């Protein structure tokens, strides 16, 4: 079985969905027969790389600082509970994730795509690193055993730009408009961060019958407020 995951690094529901899927795969009797591939999806392709104050972010979102901090605490608690990841909102770094997705494609060539996806999520959400900075990306890639010079040369070139754009175009073709979205065997689509139980049921059903979930011609629907779309996380 092959599962393709369209996600972005700063998306709370993406990390939750990733963790729920991983937990389900750990319980799935045929888990060793499943390949998970991470595809590029940008919630905000036009994001400008910048570090801003909490006051400025609150103003941009039309909130008071107290309202923003309360919302951030809510999101942080949700991610901690559902995904076991500590999120740091002390510093607000906004980074365009395009080059991070290029790094994942580069790493996938040597079987490290999933590892770099996890590392980029932790770097952005937990450590508040600027994952648009090439020096940061080189450092993260080298942690996974990739050659620093190769990483730097790749990032300074146009390598894998077409791969990222192709993933995004494929998402549009499949009517994928939110993250995370999971596509099983290029036939069945699940949208949103479902529960571990739902993922396990899906794995068993698709493995045994390939009947239970809708075909890709039908647009997948999220179960409630459990996905991010158009640069917005509805939390």
C-alpha positions as CSV (number, residue, x, y, z in Angstrom):
1,X,0.0,0.0,0.0
2,X,1.2,3.5,-0.8
3,X,0.0,6.5,1.1
4,X,0.7,10.0,-0.2
5,X,0.4,12.9,2.3
6,X,-0.1,16.5,1.2
7,X,0.9,18.7,4.1
8,X,2.8,21.8,5.2
9,X,5.3,22.3,8.0
10,X,3.5,25.0,10.1
11,X,0.1,23.4,9.9
12,X,-1.1,22.2,13.4
13,X,-3.5,19.6,11.9
14,X,-0.8,18.3,9.7
15,X,1.4,17.3,12.6
16,X,-1.6,15.8,14.4
17,X,-2.7,13.9,11.4
18,X,0.9,12.7,10.8
19,X,1.1,11.4,14.3
20,X,-2.3,9.7,14.2
21,X,-1.4,7.9,11.0
22,X,2.0,6.8,12.4
23,X,0.3,5.4,15.5
24,X,-2.3,3.6,13.3
25,X,0.4,2.1,11.1
26,X,2.1,0.8,14.3
27,X,-1.0,-1.2,15.0
28,X,-1.7,-2.2,11.4
29,X,-0.8,-5.8,10.9
30,X,0.5,-5.1,7.4
31,X,2.3,-1.9,8.5
32,X,5.6,-3.1,7.0
33,X,4.0,-3.2,3.6
34,X,3.0,0.4,3.6
35,X,5.0,3.2,2.0
36,X,4.3,6.7,3.1
37,X,5.4,9.6,0.8
38,X,5.2,13.2,1.7
39,X,4.0,15.6,-0.9
40,X,4.4,19.4,-1.1
41,X,1.5,21.7,-0.1
42,X,1.7,25.3,0.7
43,X,-0.9,26.9,2.9
44,X,0.4,30.4,2.0
45,X,2.6,30.3,-1.1
46,X,3.0,34.1,-1.0
47,X,4.2,34.2,2.6
48,X,7.0,36.7,3.2
49,X,9.9,35.6,5.4
50,X,9.9,37.8,8.5
51,X,10.0,37.9,12.3
52,X,7.3,40.0,13.9
53,X,6.2,40.9,17.3
54,X,3.1,39.4,19.0
55,X,1.6,42.8,19.0
56,X,2.0,43.1,15.2
57,X,0.6,39.7,14.6
58,X,-2.4,40.4,16.8
59,X,-3.0,43.6,14.9
60,X,-2.8,41.8,11.5
61,X,-5.3,39.2,12.7
62,X,-7.6,41.8,14.1
63,X,-7.2,40.6,17.7
64,X,-6.0,41.9,21.0
65,X,-2.7,40.6,22.3
66,X,-4.6,38.8,25.0
67,X,-6.9,37.1,22.5
68,X,-4.0,36.0,20.3
69,X,-2.1,34.6,23.3
70,X,-5.2,32.7,24.4
71,X,-5.6,31.2,20.9
72,X,-1.9,30.3,20.7
73,X,-2.2,28.6,24.0
74,X,-5.2,26.6,22.8
75,X,-3.3,25.5,19.7
76,X,-0.2,24.6,21.6
77,X,-2.2,22.5,24.1
78,X,-4.0,20.7,21.3
79,X,-0.7,19.8,19.5
80,X,0.9,18.7,22.8
81,X,-2.1,16.5,23.6
82,X,-2.7,15.0,20.2
83,X,0.8,14.9,18.8
84,X,3.2,15.0,21.8
85,X,5.0,18.1,20.4
86,X,5.8,21.2,22.5
87,X,5.0,24.3,20.4
88,X,6.7,27.6,21.1
89,X,4.9,30.8,20.3
90,X,7.3,33.1,22.2
91,X,8.8,34.3,18.9
92,X,6.7,34.7,15.7
93,X,8.7,33.7,12.7
94,X,6.8,33.5,9.4
95,X,8.6,31.5,6.7
96,X,7.8,30.6,3.2
97,X,8.0,26.8,3.1
98,X,8.8,26.3,-0.6
99,X,12.5,25.6,-0.1
100,X,11.7,23.4,2.8
101,X,9.7,21.2,0.5
102,X,12.5,21.2,-2.0
103,X,14.7,19.9,0.8
104,X,12.2,17.0,1.5
105,X,12.3,16.1,-2.2
106,X,16.1,16.1,-2.2
107,X,16.2,14.0,1.0
108,X,13.6,11.5,-0.4
109,X,16.1,10.5,-3.1
110,X,18.1,8.8,-0.4
111,X,15.1,7.6,1.7
112,X,15.1,10.4,4.2
113,X,12.0,12.4,3.1
114,X,9.9,11.4,6.1
115,X,12.8,12.1,8.5
116,X,13.3,15.6,7.1
117,X,9.5,16.3,7.1
118,X,9.4,15.6,10.8
119,X,12.6,17.6,11.5
120,X,11.2,20.6,9.6
121,X,7.9,20.5,11.6
122,X,9.8,20.4,14.8
123,X,12.2,23.2,13.7
124,X,9.3,25.5,12.7
125,X,6.7,24.8,15.4
126,X,8.8,23.8,18.4
127,X,12.1,25.6,17.9
128,X,10.8,28.6,15.9
129,X,13.6,28.3,13.4
130,X,13.4,30.2,10.1
131,X,13.0,27.2,7.7
132,X,13.3,29.6,4.7
133,X,16.9,30.4,5.6
134,X,19.2,28.2,3.5
135,X,21.8,28.0,6.3
136,X,19.1,26.6,8.6
137,X,18.0,24.1,5.9
138,X,21.6,23.0,5.3
139,X,22.0,22.5,9.1
140,X,18.8,20.4,9.3
141,X,19.7,18.4,6.3
142,X,23.2,17.6,7.7
143,X,21.7,16.4,10.9
144,X,20.0,13.7,8.8
145,X,23.4,12.7,7.3
146,X,23.2,14.6,4.1
147,X,26.3,16.3,2.7
148,X,26.4,20.0,3.5
149,X,28.0,21.1,0.2
150,X,25.4,19.1,-1.8
151,X,22.7,20.7,0.3
152,X,24.0,24.2,-0.2
153,X,24.4,23.7,-4.0
154,X,21.0,22.3,-4.3
155,X,19.3,25.2,-2.5
156,X,21.2,27.8,-4.5
157,X,20.1,26.1,-7.7
158,X,16.6,25.5,-9.2
159,X,16.7,21.8,-8.3
160,X,13.4,20.3,-7.2
161,X,11.5,23.5,-7.8
162,X,9.6,21.7,-10.5
163,X,9.0,18.7,-8.1
164,X,7.3,21.0,-5.6
165,X,5.2,22.7,-8.2
166,X,4.2,19.3,-9.6
167,X,3.0,18.2,-6.2
168,X,1.0,21.4,-5.9
169,X,-0.5,21.0,-9.4
170,X,-1.3,17.3,-8.6
171,X,-3.2,18.5,-5.5
172,X,-5.3,20.8,-7.6
173,X,-6.0,18.0,-10.1
174,X,-7.2,15.8,-7.2
175,X,-9.4,18.6,-5.8
176,X,-7.2,18.8,-2.7
177,X,-7.7,22.2,-1.2
178,X,-6.7,21.7,2.5
179,X,-4.0,20.1,4.5
180,X,-3.5,17.4,5.6
181,X,-4.8,15.2,2.9
182,X,-4.0,11.5,2.6
183,X,-4.3,9.5,-0.6
184,X,-4.3,5.7,-0.4
185,X,-3.1,3.7,-3.5
186,X,-3.9,6.6,-5.7
187,X,-7.6,5.7,-5.3
188,X,-9.0,6.7,-1.9
189,X,-8.8,10.1,-0.2
190,X,-9.1,11.1,3.4
191,X,-9.0,14.8,4.3
192,X,-8.2,16.2,7.7
193,X,-6.5,14.9,10.9
194,X,-8.6,11.9,11.6
195,X,-8.4,9.8,14.7
196,X,-6.0,6.9,15.1
197,X,-9.0,4.6,15.1
198,X,-10.3,6.1,11.8
199,X,-6.9,5.7,10.2
200,X,-6.6,2.1,11.4
201,X,-10.1,1.3,10.1
202,X,-9.2,2.9,6.8
203,X,-6.0,0.9,6.5
204,X,-7.8,-2.4,7.2
205,X,-10.8,-1.6,4.9
206,X,-8.6,-0.4,2.0
207,X,-6.3,-3.3,2.4
208,X,-9.0,-5.9,2.4
209,X,-11.7,-4.3,0.2
210,X,-10.7,-1.0,-1.4
211,X,-14.3,-0.1,-1.3
212,X,-15.0,2.0,1.8
213,X,-13.7,5.4,0.9
214,X,-14.7,7.5,-2.1
215,X,-12.9,7.5,-5.4
216,X,-10.6,10.5,-6.1
217,X,-13.1,11.9,-8.6
218,X,-15.2,12.9,-5.6
219,X,-13.7,15.7,-3.4
220,X,-12.7,14.5,0.0
221,X,-14.4,16.3,2.9
222,X,-13.0,17.0,6.3
223,X,-14.6,15.8,9.5
224,X,-15.4,19.2,11.1
225,X,-12.7,21.8,11.8
226,X,-9.7,19.6,11.5
227,X,-7.8,20.9,8.5
228,X,-6.1,24.2,7.4
229,X,-6.9,25.9,4.1
230,X,-6.1,29.2,2.3
231,X,-3.4,30.0,4.8
232,X,-5.8,29.8,7.7
233,X,-6.1,27.2,10.5
234,X,-9.6,27.3,12.0
235,X,-8.6,27.0,15.6
